[in-house]
Amino acid sequence: MYEIIFEKDVSMGFENGMKNKALFSEQIRSDSYLSAFFRKNITEERISLFLELWATRTIKDRQLQTVYLNVDGSNVDCEAVGVSLKEHGHDKSGKKTTVVGIMYVVAPDGTGLFYHQYRGSVIDAKAVKYVLLFFKHLGVKIKGFCADRGFCTKDDTDFLRAMGIDFVLMMTSKPEGFSVARNQLRDQIRNNVRKWLDGTELFGDCTQVRMFKDDKVMSYLHVFYDCVKGGFGIKNLLKKVNKAKKQLLKSIQDKTPPMIPDDVKPYLHLCSRDGSKSLVLEESKLQDAIDDKGFYVLATSEEMPTIAAHDIYRARDSSEKQYMFMKSEIGLEKYRTGSDRSICGKQFVAFIAGIVRNEIKLASKKMLSQKDRPDRYSVPPIIDELVTIRIKRLPGNEYALVMDLSARDEFMLKHLCIT
């Protein structure tokens, strides 16, 4: 409740923040009690059992056997001396601190299903193997996994195929297949009405090529063209080239050492002739760069319509909001606890908070479909309203639920299944 209401995980504020809230305990707990609770009461065995039972039940109850689950990894800054999970890795904060790795598995509707904490130096490609093994041995069938660019490695795709798990994967530009597929389809799909994906503002098509140079099997690479992103990309590129040209021409005129920025070096170079310097624009290279703007590629292990691949990946939008809540909105961009057990316990409570908050989000969607009022029925206003509906204290330490609910309250509570 505290993490959802205040969007923070600093337990020092719990006692004061929850003074006027209805609690499910006999007394309000202190910061020291909570620290001991994270460290002692929430054991690894309890966490593992919960995650196993929760994932099994949720997949069956919500009939997720035929959908692609979303996987995402991150890391959390941690400098506590008593934490063995912290190691130097790819710290996203840029502070060159030690980190603890974390990976989430989320259903298309944003419901958290599973998470895995691991040492900060372990790369996502290795950590994802444990996640895949967990679901493989869960005994519950799932269709496959959907992941972002962080999982675009040969190790990950080979492992998924070996496990018999399908995938929908956003590609980086590094694998050979990205350039091959884009170059094959680039001129065919750009602003071509015949390649328009109905219901979207995108153009797209599919080709079957090797995703990585050493792949033994072909993948289905779906190439998309977004004219808006393409326009922005072209505009930004031309602005950089224009700025660099202006600075270089001034350097030539002032006879000062010219400096060509790295990001425009492919398109500009200086030529010396008869003791004078001139600026040369590499038109063909600039044209190629312009022609490549606005494209992205999704890889799938199985053949499917391009619009289907788009819809599967678009479902990550709900998951991204859940990731954002669990990774940053409740303050978990940094672990402030001093032991492995404390970190595990605190992360577990945050995971539960994420599940509950997502239920509010799902209810919010239903409310907004009937009353298009985001000022009243998006998640933050709903939480603010829930906080005002209280059990009031009476003399003699008695409590009463004051049923002075507005029509808005009753509408909201109905969709939250609160009677």
C-alpha positions in Angstrom: 0.0 0.0 0.0 2.8 2.4 1.0 4.7 1.9 -2.3 1.6 2.2 -4.4 0.3 5.4 -2.7 3.6 7.3 -2.3 5.5 5.7 -5.2 8.6 5.2 -3.0 10.4 2.4 -1.2 12.2 4.4 1.6 10.9 2.6 4.6 11.8 5.5 6.9 8.7 7.3 5.6 6.4 4.4 6.2 5.4 5.1 9.8 4.5 8.7 9.2 2.9 8.2 5.8 0.6 5.4 6.9 -0.6 7.0 10.2 -4.0 7.8 8.8 -4.4 4.7 6.6 -6.2 1.5 7.3 -3.6 -1.2 7.9 -3.8 -5.0 7.9 -1.8 -5.3 11.2 -2.4 -4.6 14.8 0.0 -1.6 14.9 1.9 0.7 12.6 5.4 -0.7 12.0 8.7 1.2 12.5 11.5 1.4 10.0 13.6 -1.0 12.1 10.8 -3.5 12.2 10.4 -3.4 8.4 14.2 -3.8 7.9 14.2 -6.9 10.1 11.1 -8.1 8.3 12.8 -7.9 4.9 15.9 -9.5 6.2 14.4 -12.3 8.3 10.8 -13.1 7.4 10.9 -13.1 3.6 13.1 -16.1 2.9 14.4 -17.2 -0.5 12.3 -20.4 -0.1 9.1 -18.4 0.4 9.8 -16.2 -2.5 10.6 -19.1 -4.8 7.4 -20.9 -3.7 5.2 -17.8 -4.2 6.7 -17.1 -7.7 6.1 -20.7 -8.8 2.5 -20.9 -7.5 1.7 -17.3 -8.7 3.0 -17.9 -12.3 1.3 -21.3 -12.6 -2.0 -20.0 -11.4 -2.0 -16.8 -13.3 -1.0 -18.4 -16.6 -3.9 -21.0 -16.2 -6.5 -18.6 -14.9 -5.9 -15.9 -17.5 -5.3 -18.4 -20.3 -1.9 -17.2 -21.2 -0.8 -20.4 -22.8 -1.3 -19.1 -26.3 0.3 -15.6 -25.8 3.9 -14.3 -25.9 5.1 -13.2 -22.5 7.3 -10.1 -22.3 10.9 -10.3 -20.9 12.9 -7.3 -19.8 16.1 -6.9 -17.9 17.7 -4.0 -16.0 20.1 -3.3 -13.1 19.9 -1.4 -9.8 22.7 0.7 -8.3 23.9 -0.8 -5.1 27.0 0.1 -2.9 26.1 -1.7 0.3 29.1 -3.5 1.8 27.1 -6.6 2.8 25.7 -7.4 -0.6 27.3 -10.2 -2.6 25.1 -9.7 -5.6 26.6 -6.3 -6.3 29.3 -6.2 -9.0 30.5 -3.9 -11.6 28.4 -4.2 -14.7 26.6 -2.1 -17.2 25.2 0.6 -14.8 22.5 2.5 -16.5 22.8 5.5 -14.2 26.3 6.2 -15.6 27.7 6.6 -12.1 30.2 3.8 -12.5 28.9 2.1 -9.4 28.3 -1.5 -8.6 24.9 -2.9 -9.6 22.5 -5.8 -9.0 20.8 -7.4 -12.1 17.1 -7.9 -12.3 14.9 -9.5 -14.9 11.1 -9.5 -15.2 8.6 -11.6 -17.0 5.3 -9.8 -17.6 2.0 -10.8 -19.3 0.7 -8.8 -22.2 -1.8 -7.0 -19.9 1.0 -5.9 -17.6 0.6 -8.5 -14.9 4.0 -9.4 -13.3 4.5 -13.1 -13.5 8.1 -13.7 -12.4 11.4 -12.0 -11.7 15.0 -13.0 -11.2 17.8 -11.2 -9.3 21.4 -11.9 -10.2 24.9 -10.6 -9.9 25.6 -7.3 -11.6 28.4 -8.6 -13.8 26.2 -11.3 -15.4 25.0 -10.3 -18.9 21.3 -10.4 -19.8 22.0 -13.3 -22.2 23.0 -15.6 -19.4 20.4 -14.4 -16.9 17.6 -15.0 -19.4 18.5 -18.7 -19.6 17.5 -19.2 -16.0 14.2 -17.4 -16.7 13.6 -19.7 -19.7 14.4 -22.8 -17.7 12.0 -21.7 -15.0 9.1 -21.5 -17.4 10.2 -24.7 -19.2 10.1 -26.7 -16.0 7.0 -24.9 -14.6 4.9 -27.5 -16.4 2.7 -24.8 -18.0 2.7 -24.3 -21.7 3.3 -20.9 -23.1 3.4 -19.7 -26.7 6.7 -17.8 -26.5 8.6 -14.7 -25.4 8.7 -11.2 -26.7 11.7 -9.1 -25.9 13.4 -5.8 -26.8 16.8 -5.1 -28.3 18.7 -6.2 -25.2 18.1 -9.8 -26.0 19.1 -9.6 -29.7 22.1 -12.0 -29.4 22.8 -15.3 -31.1 23.1 -17.1 -27.7 19.6 -16.0 -26.7 18.0 -17.0 -30.0 19.9 -20.3 -30.2 18.8 -21.1 -26.6 15.2 -20.2 -27.3 15.1 -22.5 -30.3 16.8 -25.3 -28.4 14.1 -25.0 -25.7 11.4 -25.1 -28.3 10.2 -21.6 -27.4 9.0 -19.2 -30.1 10.1 -15.5 -30.0 9.2 -12.1 -31.2 12.3 -9.9 -30.9 13.2 -6.3 -31.7 16.5 -6.3 -33.6 19.5 -4.1 -33.2 21.3 -3.0 -36.3 24.3 -5.1 -35.5 23.2 -8.6 -36.8 23.8 -9.1 -40.5 20.2 -10.0 -41.1 19.0 -6.5 -40.1 20.8 -4.8 -43.0 20.0 -7.6 -45.4 16.3 -7.5 -44.7 16.1 -3.7 -44.6 17.9 -3.4 -47.9 15.7 -6.1 -49.5 12.5 -4.4 -48.6 13.4 -0.8 -48.1 12.4 0.6 -51.5 9.3 -1.7 -51.7 7.6 -0.6 -48.5 8.5 3.1 -48.0 5.2 5.0 -48.3 3.7 2.2 -50.5 0.0 1.9 -49.9 0.1 -1.8 -50.9 2.4 -2.4 -47.9 0.3 -0.3 -45.5 -0.5 -2.2 -42.3 -4.2 -1.7 -41.8 -5.1 0.0 -38.5 -1.6 1.5 -38.1 0.4 4.4 -39.5 3.1 2.0 -40.6 4.2 0.2 -43.8 5.8 -3.2 -43.6 6.6 -6.6 -45.1 8.5 -9.8 -44.2 11.4 -11.7 -45.7 13.1 -14.9 -44.6 16.9 -14.6 -44.0 19.5 -15.6 -41.5 19.3 -13.4 -38.5 23.0 -13.9 -37.6 25.7 -14.8 -40.1 26.4 -18.2 -38.5 22.8 -19.2 -38.1 21.9 -22.6 -39.4 18.2 -21.8 -39.7 16.3 -18.9 -41.2 14.3 -16.4 -39.3 11.4 -14.3 -40.4 12.4 -10.6 -40.4 9.6 -8.1 -40.5 10.7 -4.7 -41.7 8.6 -1.7 -40.7 8.7 1.9 -42.0 7.5 4.7 -39.8 7.3 7.9 -41.9 7.1 10.2 -38.8 10.2 8.7 -37.2 11.9 8.7 -40.6 11.1 12.4 -41.1 12.5 13.3 -37.6 15.6 11.2 -38.2 16.3 12.9 -41.5 15.7 16.3 -40.1 18.1 15.7 -37.1 20.8 14.2 -39.4 20.6 17.2 -41.8 20.8 19.6 -38.8 24.0 17.9 -37.6 25.5 18.0 -41.1 24.6 21.7 -41.6 26.0 22.6 -38.2 29.3 20.8 -38.9 29.5 22.4 -42.4 29.1 25.8 -41.0 31.8 25.2 -38.3 34.2 23.7 -40.8 33.8 26.5 -43.4 34.5 29.0 -40.6 37.6 27.0 -39.6 38.9 27.1 -43.2 38.2 30.8 -43.4 39.9 31.5 -40.0 42.7 29.1 -40.8 42.2 27.2 -37.5 42.4 23.5 -37.1 39.2 22.0 -38.3 37.3 19.3 -36.2 34.8 17.0 -37.9 32.3 15.5 -35.3 32.4 11.7 -35.3 28.7 11.4 -36.2 29.1 13.3 -39.5 32.5 12.0 -40.5 31.0 9.6 -43.1 29.4 12.5 -44.9 32.1 15.3 -44.8 35.8 15.5 -45.4 38.4 18.1 -46.2 40.3 18.2 -49.4 43.6 20.1 -49.9 44.6 21.5 -53.3 47.2 24.1 -54.1 47.7 24.9 -50.4 44.0 25.6 -49.8 41.4 23.5 -48.2 37.8 22.8 -49.3 34.9 21.0 -47.9 33.5 17.9 -49.7 30.1 16.4 -49.1 29.8 12.6 -49.7 26.4 12.7 -51.3 26.0 9.0 -51.9 26.7 8.1 -48.2 24.4 10.9 -47.0 21.7 9.6 -49.4 22.1 6.1 -48.0 21.8 7.3 -44.4 18.7 9.3 -45.3 17.1 6.3 -47.1 17.7 4.2 -44.0 15.8 6.4 -41.6 12.5 5.3 -40.2 13.0 1.6 -40.4 13.0 -1.0 -37.7 13.0 -4.8 -37.8 11.2 -7.5 -35.7 12.5 -11.1 -35.8 10.2 -14.0 -35.3 11.1 -17.7 -35.1 7.8 -18.7 -36.7 6.0 -17.5 -39.8 3.2 -15.0 -39.1 1.6 -12.0 -40.8 3.7 -8.8 -40.3 0.7 -7.1 -38.6 0.5 -10.0 -36.1 4.2 -9.5 -35.2 3.5 -5.8 -34.8 0.5 -6.4 -32.5 2.5 -8.9 -30.3 5.3 -6.4 -29.8 2.9 -3.5 -29.4 1.4 -5.4 -26.4 4.7 -4.6 -24.6 3.3 -1.1 -24.0 1.4 -2.4 -21.0 4.5 -4.3 -19.9 6.7 -1.2 -20.3 4.5 0.7 -17.9 4.7 -2.2 -15.4 8.5 -2.3 -15.8 8.7 1.5 -15.3 6.7 1.2 -12.0 8.9 -1.7 -10.7 12.2 -0.2 -11.9 11.9 3.5 -11.1 8.6 4.8 -9.9 8.8 3.3 -6.5 12.5 4.3 -6.0 14.0 1.0 -6.9 16.6 2.5 -9.2 18.8 2.1 -6.2 19.0 -0.5 -3.4 19.4 1.1 0.0 19.5 -2.0 2.1 22.7 -3.7 3.4 22.4 -7.4 2.8 21.3 -9.9 0.1 18.4 -11.0 2.2 17.2 -7.4 2.7 17.4 -6.7 -1.0 15.6 -9.9 -1.9 12.8 -9.1 0.6 12.4 -5.6 -0.5 12.3 -6.5 -4.2 9.6 -9.1 -3.4 7.4 -6.6 -1.7 7.9 -4.2 -4.7 6.9 -7.1 -7.1 3.6 -7.6 -5.1 3.0 -3.8 -5.2 3.5 -4.0 -9.0 0.9 -6.7 -9.3 -1.7 -4.8 -7.2 -1.0 -1.5 -9.0 -1.5 -3.3 -12.4 -4.9 -4.5 -11.3 -5.8 -0.8 -10.7 -4.5 0.0 -14.2 -6.6 -2.8 -15.8 -9.7 -1.5 -13.9 -8.8 2.0 -15.1 -9.0 0.9 -18.7 -12.5 -0.4 -18.2 -13.6 2.8 -16.5 -12.1 5.0 -19.3 -13.8 2.9 -21.9 -17.1 4.0 -20.4 -16.2 7.5 -19.2 -13.4 9.1 -21.2 -12.1 11.2 -18.2 -8.4 10.6 -17.6 -8.4 13.4 -15.1 -10.7 11.1 -12.9 -10.2 7.5 -14.0 -6.5 7.1 -14.8 -4.4 5.4 -12.2 -3.1 8.3 -10.1 -6.5 9.9 -9.6 -8.0 6.5 -8.7 -5.3 6.0 -6.1 -5.8 9.5 -4.7 -9.5 8.8 -4.4 -9.0 5.4 -2.8 -6.9 7.0 -0.1 -9.7 9.4 0.9 -12.2 6.5 1.4 -11.3 5.6 5.0 -12.3 3.7 8.0 -12.8 6.5 10.6 -11.7 6.2 14.2 -14.4 6.6 16.9 -13.9 7.3 20.6 -12.8 4.2 22.6 -10.6 2.9 19.8 -13.6 1.7 17.7 -13.7 2.2 14.0 -16.5 2.6 11.5 -16.7 2.7 7.7 -18.5 5.9 6.9 -20.6 5.1 3.8 -20.7 8.7 2.4 -19.7 7.6 -1.1 -20.2 9.7 -4.2 -21.5 8.3 -7.4 -18.0 8.6 -8.7 -16.7 6.5 -5.8 -19.4 3.8 -6.3 -18.6 3.6 -10.1 -14.9 3.3 -9.3 -15.2 0.8 -6.6 -17.5 -1.4 -8.7 -14.8 -1.7 -11.4 -12.2 -2.4 -8.7 -14.5 -5.3 -7.4 -14.7 -3.7 -4.0 -18.1 -4.0 -2.4 
